[in-house]
Amino acid sequence: MADRIKPIIHRYEKNPILTKKDVPYPVETVNNAGVVKHEGRYIMLFRSHLRNGRSIIGMAESTDGFRFDVYPEPFLVPAKQGPFAAYEEFGVEDPRICPLDGGHYITYSAYSKHGVRIGLARTTDFKQIERVSLITEADYRNVVIFPERFKGRYARLDRPHSEISPWSIWVSYSPDMIHWGDSRIVIKPLAYHWDEMKIGPGTTPVKTDKGWLNIYHGVFKTMDGAIYRLGVALHDLSDPSKTLAVADSWILQPEDPWEVTGYVHNVVFCCGAVPEEDGTIKIYWGGADTVMCAGTAKISDLIDLCIKNPRPAL
């Protein structure tokens, strides 16, 4: 009998690490959080649904990356005035955090009757936050910024909402973080594959000696609905438009009860990961759009999965 496949991501034994019961103000869910290490502490920015169905972003803090305490007030709520207000009316969601230029840039989905756009904000201390710009038109989601420049330009992975080249991952560049272009497609869903319906970048890319590690989500449609899983890819260190390898198999799928059943069934969705000095990486994901979970993996195992068992990128 063949040996069972060993999991690449080891789930934290006390998952879920954050639920609505841990939040000191009224929310219905806790999910899809960006996480970064800042001044020796883990900072989590998480999305929550309110009872009216709209979303806000809260903040939690941890010393070990697993046990988080939530701040007493939300971190980011929809703007009530100014140029952002019309595009955040329905909620702010799914933050990603990128350390760059002496601070942290935060990308988030801004929802309104005009569709979903990506907002860009910046903080240096996670106490004050400045909205910088709306950096896409509608409809875009899942924008992650690389934590360094390439020949003087900023770079990001993004996911246009399009059925022309269905729900694929693109790379775009900017001289100033506000104006973006020179866009190119880098990874497409693969027919009759675990990610065949749509894909999108998940975490801020992680620099390794083999390339930029891109943890992404992929969706497969079944007769019982869609399943969201996590996969991994590698991009060239000097040119992120070059996809070096995409792993053929997923690295995480819904299995625990709080991932299989919840606000949206059968979902693991990742917006944050923290590489550690010992060669491991902490990975954070929303379970069923309801709770936050965490796990660890060896970065070398994720790289090997891409290189030793790849599938076509395009």
N, C-alpha and C positions, 0 to 999 in steps of 0.2 A: 504494500500500500504506500502511495506517495506521501511524503511528509506534508503537513499543513504549511501553508504560506505564512511566514512570520510577519506580523504587522510592522510596517515601517514607522508609523506613528504610534507611540505608546500613550494611550489615554491616561490622564491623571485619575488616580483611583477615587478621588472625591468629587468628580464631576457630578453635576454642573457646578462651576466655580462662582457663578453669579446668577441670581434669579430676581424676579420683581419683588420678592419678599426682602431682599437686601437693600432696596432703594428707599430712602427716607421720604420720598414724595410719591404721589400716586401715579403708577405706570402699570401697563398690562403685560409688557414683554421687556426682555433685556437681550439684545442680540447684535451681531455683525459689528464687532468692535475693532478699532485700530488700537494697537499697543506698541509702546516704545519704552526704552529704558532712558530715564532722564535723571541725572545727578544721583545715580545709585538706586533709584526707585522705578518701579514699573508703573507707567501711566496708561490707563485704559480709557478710551473714549468710546462709549457704547450708544447704540440706537435703542430707543424705547418707543413703543406705541402708547399713545394716550387713549383714554376711553372713547374719544371722538374719532379714533382711527388714524390720527395724524401722528407724525414722528418728531421727536426731539433727541438731542444728544447729551448724555450725562458723562460724568467723569468719576473714575475710581482709581485708587492707589494701592500698591502692594510693595512689600519688601522682598518677597520671594517669588513673585510672578504667578502665584496660585491663589493666595488668600487676599482678597481685595476688600477695601473699605470705600464705600460710595460717598462722594461729597454731598453736602446737604442741599445744593441747588444744581439745576442743570447747567451744563457747560455752554451749549449753543442751542438757541431756540429760533424759530423763524423770525426774520426781521420784520418789524412793524412799519418802518418808514425807510426812505432812501431807495436807491436803484435795485437792491436785493429783494425788497419786500414783495414785489409782484411775482417773483420767481420762486419764493420760498413759502408761499401762502399755505400749501398743503403739507409741508414738512421738510425737515432736513434729516438725511439718513446716511448710513454706511460710511463713516469716516475712515480715511487712511492717513497715516502720519509719516512724514518724511523729514529726517534730520538733515538740514542743509543751510549753508550760509549763516551759521551761528544761531539758528533758531529751528523751529519746526513748522513745515508747511502742512496744512491739513486740506485734503480734498474731500468733498462730500456731495451727495446727491441732493439737489434742490428741486422740490416738486411743486407744481402749480397747474392751473388749467391750461398752461401753455406747453406742458410736457415736463420732462426731467432734464435739467442742465447740471453741470458740475460747477460748484462754488469752490473758490480757493481762499483759505484763511491762513494767518500766520500768528504764531505765539513764540515767545522766548522763555516763558516761565510757567505756562499753563494756568496762569491767573488772569491775564489779560489776553484777549484775542482780537485780531484785526482782520476784517474781511478785506481781501485784496481785489478780487475780480471774479466775475463769472467767465469761465475759460472755455466753455463750449456753447454751442447752440443746442436746441433740442433735436433729437433725443440721444443722450449719452448717459452711460453709467460706468462705474468701475474704472476710474482714472487713478493710476498709481505713478508717482514721480520717482525717477532714479535719484539716489542720494549723492550724485556727483554730476559734473558737466562733461560734455563730450565736445572737444574742440571749441570750447567756450559757450556751447549751447546746452540748455536744459533739455531733458528728454522725459517722455512719459509713455506708458502703455495705456491704451484706452479701448473702449468697446462701443462703437456706434450701434444704435438699434436699427438694423437694416436687414431686410430680407433679400437684398440684391446679392450680397456676399454674406450669408446669414451669420449674424451675431459672432463676429470674428474679432481677434485681438490685433490692434494696429499699434504702431509706434509713431509719435509726433515729436516735433522739436520746437524750441522757443528761445529767443534771445533774452527775454525779460520776464518769463513766467506768465505773461498776460496774453501775448500774441503767439498762436501755435500754428504750425503747418509742416510742410515737407513730410506728409504722412504716408506711411507704407504699411501694407498688411503683412503680418509676421506669422500668425498661427490661425488656422481655420478648423472648425469642427470636422470630424472625420466620419464619413457615412457608416452607418451601422456599427458604431463604436460607443463607448460609455459616455462620450462627450458630443454626440452627433447633433443634438438639438441646438445648443449654443454654448459658448465659452466666454470667460471674462477674467481679466487679471484680478488677483486677490490681494496680496500683500505688497508693500513696498519691496522692490527687488533687493535681494541680498547678494552682496559681492563675495565671491569665492575665488579660489585660485584657478578654477576651471571655467568660470563664466558667471554671469548674473543669474541667480536662481529666481525663477518666476513661479510662485505657487498660485495656481489659477483654479477656477471652478468650471466644471463641465456638467451639462444637463442631458439626461436621457429620458425620452418620453416613453411611458408605458401605458397600458390600457387602464392602469389605476392612477395615472397622473405622472408628473415628472419627478425624477430623482436627481438631487444635486450632490455631486461628489467633488473631491479635490484631486488635482493633478499637478504635475511639475514639469518645467521646461528650463532650458539653459540658453542664455543669449551671450553673444560675444562681448568681451570686456571692453573693447574699444569702439565697437559699433553695434549697439543693441538692436539694430534692424536685422542683424544676422542671427537667425535662430540656429543654434548649434545642435540641439536635440530636444525632442519632446518625448517624455516617457509614455509608453504604450498603455500601461496600466495605471489605475488610480492609486492614490496614496491613502485616501480615507473615504468611507461611505457611511451613510446613516445606519447605525446598528443599535445604539443604546435607546432605551424607551423615550428619552427626551429629545432624541434626534429623529425618531420614526414618527412620533405623534406630537402635535402642537399646533401653533398658529398656522403654519404651513408644513404639512407632513413631508417626511423623507428629505430633509435638508441638512447638510453641513455646508456652511458658508463662511469663508475666511477673509478677514480684512486686516489681520495683524499677525506678525511673527517677529520674534526677537532672537537673533543669533547670540550665542554665548561663547566665552573664551575657550571653553573645553571642547569645542567642535560640535556641540549640540545646538538645536534650535527649538525654542518654545513656540508652538503654533496655537493660535486661538481661533475658535470658530463658533458661530451661532448654531444652536441645535433647534431645528424645526421653527426657526424665526421666533423662538420663545425664551431660550436660556443661553448663557455663555459657557463654553467648555474649553478645555486646554489639553495639550499633550506635548510630548517631546519626541524628537527624532535626531538621528545623526545626519549632519549635513552631507557627509561622504556617502551615506546610503541613498539620499535623494539624488545626488549627482550620478551615482552608479546606475540608478534606475533609468535615468535619461540616456546615459551613454551606452549601456549594455543591452537595453531593450527599447529602442526608439520606435516611434511611428512617424509618418510624414508630417511635416509642419504645415504644408499647404496642399 
